[in-house]
Structure formats: structure tokens, C-alpha cells
Amino acid sequence: MNPWQRPVVAAAFGQVLRELRQQRGLTQEGLADVGGFDRTYPSLLERGLRTPTLSVLFRLADCLGVSAPSLVQMTFARLLPKSTSASH
């Protein structure tokens, strides 16, 4: 499967989101509360069933204490083959 297809990108973003959320000690419901999202939305993102809009990406980054570009970069790194990501 092409690494740039929406389901692949959504799954990679979901993995990054879950790791950052857990590192910050937030539950999915806690993240939803802090970000003003529906309580089910973080779960949908983490499972790759939804992709965030650009404005939501900025809100998520703010809630997690990272920059939006770093969220995108972490997701991009997940999509690269292991041998390629080591050289970046």
C-alpha cells in the first residue's frame, strides 16, 4: 500500500497522537475536554478512522504542548521506511 494513502497517513497520525497523549498522562476524554472536542473524537483519530482538519491539528498540538509542524514531522517519520528515517 502506498504510504501516502489516507488510511496509512491516518493510522500513522493516530499512533503519534496516542503516544503523545499517553506521555502527557492524558486520557482520551481528558484530551477531548482540554481541546474542546467531542469525547469520542480522540479515539477516532487514534484508530485512524478520522483525520484532523488543519485547525484541529493546531488545537491538538497546543493541547499536547508541541508545535503543529512537529506533529506533522513525527507522522511523516512513521511513514518512511526504517532505513530512510534514520538518515533524516
FENKARA-V917415 format. One record per helix or strand of 3 or more residues. SS is the DSSP state (H for helix, E for strand). FROM is the first residue (numbers start at 1). TO is the last residue. If there is no record, write none. Layout:
ss = [SS SS]
from = [FROM FROM]
to = [TO TO]
//
This chain:
ss = [H H H H H H]
from = [6 28 41 54 68 82]
to = [23 35 46 64 79 85]
//
